[in-house]
Amino acid sequence: MGKTQRVLIDIEQQAGSLIQEIPAKGVRIETVMAGKTVMNTPLLERNTPIYQMLDHSFDISFCTDSVIEDFLFYPIPEFAIFAVDNEGGCMGTIGGCGGLEDDRYAVGYVSGAKGYKVAGSIKDFLEMAIYYPCWREVARCIRQNLPYSITNLLEAYEESHPRTEQDRKQLSRQLSLSHNPRSMDLLVVCLKNQDDFLVYASRQEAEDLNLFRS
């Protein structure tokens, strides 16, 4: 089998462009879309109870008027941002735009210029987020090799968010979500397999280490 050369297309600047490079003999060109898109919630849905509960009890604020310039990092592959939180982080689907019924795209979380995959699909992500809303702290502890207790972190979170249990029940019913006792195990697996989601501080940094379409 011949050598594969990966070439990136920046969707922020060259959406719809085609690769024009002529590969060397025996080299196969693999094209990968890179960059950010923002999936703002439709105007008529923004004040529905589902979005309010996710925001108030689980710190998942779906985007409404966000633009690409609000997010300074640069992801590979493309990252479709759908929500932000009070810690300055954002959540999105990796590799394309996914929905609740779509399990093709994993979910990533980016804070600052650090990003990592956290769930295999939006449904997996929401089930983790509402039943284990301390997932951000768990991820931090795992990444920094710090000891932690999921029980203690969960109790502390719910003490500071008194409507968590009530909103969890409503969201589970309305979105057909259920408690997955393996959610934290799946988070660990995602955190250990990060090669398919890379986050750089800027497009320039990504360009220094990757081949973009000229």
C-alpha positions as CSV (number, residue, x, y, z in Angstrom):
1,M,0.0,0.0,0.0
2,G,1.3,3.4,-0.9
3,K,2.0,6.3,1.4
4,T,-0.9,8.5,2.6
5,Q,-0.5,12.3,2.8
6,R,-3.0,14.2,4.8
7,V,-4.1,17.6,3.5
8,L,-6.3,19.9,5.5
9,I,-9.1,22.2,4.2
10,D,-9.8,25.2,6.4
11,I,-13.7,25.4,6.5
12,E,-13.4,28.8,8.2
13,Q,-11.9,30.3,5.0
14,Q,-12.2,27.8,2.2
15,A,-15.6,26.1,2.6
16,G,-16.4,24.1,-0.4
17,S,-12.8,24.2,-1.9
18,L,-11.3,21.2,-3.6
19,I,-7.8,19.8,-3.3
20,Q,-5.8,20.7,-6.4
21,E,-2.4,19.4,-5.5
22,I,-1.1,16.6,-7.6
23,P,0.2,13.8,-5.3
24,A,3.6,12.2,-5.9
25,K,3.5,8.8,-7.5
26,G,2.4,6.2,-5.0
27,V,1.0,8.7,-2.6
28,R,-2.7,8.9,-1.7
29,I,-4.1,12.2,-0.7
30,E,-6.4,12.2,2.4
31,T,-8.4,15.4,2.8
32,V,-9.6,16.5,6.2
33,M,-11.9,19.4,7.0
34,A,-10.5,21.6,9.8
35,G,-11.7,24.6,11.7
36,K,-14.8,25.7,13.6
37,T,-18.5,26.2,12.8
38,V,-21.1,27.5,15.3
39,M,-24.6,25.9,15.5
40,N,-26.8,28.6,17.0
41,T,-30.1,27.5,18.4
42,P,-33.1,28.7,16.3
43,L,-34.8,31.8,17.7
44,L,-38.1,30.1,18.4
45,E,-36.5,27.4,20.6
46,R,-34.2,29.6,22.8
47,N,-36.6,30.1,25.7
48,T,-38.0,26.6,25.9
49,P,-37.8,24.8,29.3
50,I,-35.3,22.2,28.0
51,Y,-32.7,24.7,27.2
52,Q,-33.3,26.6,30.4
53,M,-32.9,23.5,32.5
54,L,-29.7,22.5,30.7
55,D,-28.3,26.0,31.3
56,H,-29.4,26.5,35.0
57,S,-28.8,23.1,36.4
58,F,-26.1,21.6,34.2
59,D,-24.1,24.6,32.9
60,I,-24.8,23.8,29.3
61,S,-25.8,27.0,27.5
62,F,-26.7,26.4,23.9
63,C,-25.3,29.0,21.5
64,T,-27.7,31.7,20.4
65,D,-25.7,34.6,18.9
66,S,-22.2,33.2,18.8
67,V,-19.8,33.7,15.9
68,I,-16.6,31.9,15.0
69,E,-14.5,34.9,16.2
70,D,-15.7,34.2,19.7
71,F,-13.6,31.1,19.9
72,L,-9.9,31.6,19.4
73,F,-8.6,28.0,19.2
74,Y,-8.2,26.0,16.0
75,P,-9.5,22.3,15.9
76,I,-8.6,19.4,13.7
77,P,-10.9,17.9,12.4
78,E,-13.8,20.4,12.0
79,F,-15.7,21.1,15.3
80,A,-19.3,22.2,15.3
81,I,-19.8,24.2,18.5
82,F,-23.3,24.0,20.0
83,A,-23.0,25.1,23.6
84,V,-20.8,27.0,26.1
85,D,-20.5,27.0,29.9
86,N,-19.7,29.4,32.7
87,E,-16.1,28.2,32.9
88,G,-15.3,29.6,29.4
89,G,-15.5,26.2,27.8
90,C,-17.5,25.1,24.8
91,M,-19.0,21.8,23.6
92,G,-19.4,20.6,20.0
93,T,-19.5,17.6,17.7
94,I,-16.2,16.4,16.1
95,G,-16.0,15.9,12.4
96,G,-19.4,17.3,11.5
97,C,-22.7,18.6,12.7
98,G,-24.6,16.0,14.8
99,G,-28.0,15.8,16.6
100,L,-29.6,13.9,19.4
101,E,-30.6,11.0,17.1
102,D,-27.2,11.0,15.3
103,D,-24.4,8.8,16.7
104,R,-21.9,9.5,13.9
105,Y,-20.1,12.3,15.7
106,A,-18.4,12.3,19.0
107,V,-18.6,15.3,21.4
108,G,-15.6,17.3,22.4
109,Y,-15.0,19.9,25.1
110,V,-12.6,22.8,24.6
111,S,-11.4,25.2,27.4
112,G,-8.8,27.8,26.4
113,A,-6.6,26.1,23.9
114,K,-7.0,22.6,25.4
115,G,-9.6,20.2,24.0
116,Y,-10.5,16.6,24.4
117,K,-13.2,14.1,23.4
118,V,-15.7,13.4,26.1
119,A,-18.5,11.3,24.7
120,G,-19.2,9.1,21.7
121,S,-22.4,11.0,20.6
122,I,-24.7,13.8,21.7
123,K,-27.0,11.4,23.4
124,D,-24.1,9.9,25.4
125,F,-22.9,13.3,26.3
126,L,-26.3,14.5,27.6
127,E,-26.8,11.4,29.6
128,M,-23.4,11.9,31.1
129,A,-24.0,15.6,31.7
130,I,-27.3,15.3,33.5
131,Y,-26.5,12.3,35.6
132,Y,-22.9,13.2,36.3
133,P,-22.8,17.0,36.1
134,C,-19.4,16.9,37.8
135,W,-17.9,15.4,34.6
136,R,-15.7,18.5,34.0
137,E,-14.0,18.1,37.3
138,V,-13.7,14.4,36.8
139,A,-12.0,15.1,33.4
140,R,-9.6,17.6,35.0
141,C,-8.6,15.1,37.7
142,I,-8.0,12.4,35.2
143,R,-6.0,14.6,32.9
144,Q,-3.9,15.9,35.8
145,N,-3.5,12.4,37.5
146,L,-5.3,13.7,40.6
147,P,-7.3,11.5,43.0
148,Y,-11.0,12.1,43.0
149,S,-14.3,10.6,44.3
150,I,-17.2,10.7,41.9
151,T,-19.6,10.4,44.8
152,N,-18.1,13.4,46.6
153,L,-17.9,15.5,43.5
154,L,-21.5,14.7,42.6
155,E,-22.8,15.6,46.1
156,A,-20.9,18.9,46.0
157,Y,-22.3,19.8,42.6
158,E,-25.9,19.0,43.6
159,E,-25.6,20.9,46.8
160,S,-24.7,24.0,44.9
161,H,-27.4,23.4,42.2
162,P,-30.6,22.6,44.2
163,R,-32.8,22.0,41.1
164,T,-30.5,19.3,39.7
165,E,-32.6,16.3,40.6
166,Q,-35.9,17.8,39.5
167,D,-34.6,19.1,36.2
168,R,-32.8,15.7,35.6
169,K,-36.1,13.9,35.8
170,Q,-37.8,16.2,33.4
171,L,-35.0,16.2,30.9
172,S,-34.8,12.4,31.0
173,R,-38.4,12.1,30.2
174,Q,-38.6,14.8,27.5
175,L,-35.4,13.8,25.7
176,S,-35.7,10.0,26.3
177,L,-32.4,9.9,28.2
178,S,-31.5,7.3,30.9
179,H,-28.9,6.8,33.5
180,N,-25.8,5.0,32.1
181,P,-23.7,3.7,35.0
182,R,-20.8,3.4,32.5
183,S,-20.8,7.1,31.6
184,M,-17.6,7.8,33.7
185,D,-15.9,4.7,32.3
186,L,-16.7,5.9,28.8
187,L,-15.3,9.4,29.7
188,V,-12.0,7.8,30.8
189,V,-11.8,5.8,27.5
190,C,-12.4,9.0,25.5
191,L,-9.8,10.9,27.4
192,K,-7.2,8.2,26.7
193,N,-7.9,8.3,22.9
194,Q,-7.3,11.8,21.8
195,D,-5.4,11.4,18.6
196,D,-8.6,12.0,16.5
197,F,-9.3,15.4,18.0
198,L,-6.5,18.0,18.1
199,V,-6.8,21.6,19.4
200,Y,-4.3,24.3,18.7
201,A,-4.1,27.8,20.1
202,S,-4.4,29.3,16.6
203,R,-4.6,28.5,12.9
204,Q,-0.9,29.5,12.7
205,E,0.1,26.9,15.2
206,A,-1.9,24.3,13.4
207,E,-0.3,25.4,10.1
208,D,3.2,24.9,11.5
209,L,2.5,21.3,12.3
210,N,0.1,20.3,9.5
211,L,-0.2,20.5,5.7
212,F,-3.0,22.8,4.6
213,R,-4.4,23.3,1.1
214,S,-2.5,26.2,-0.5
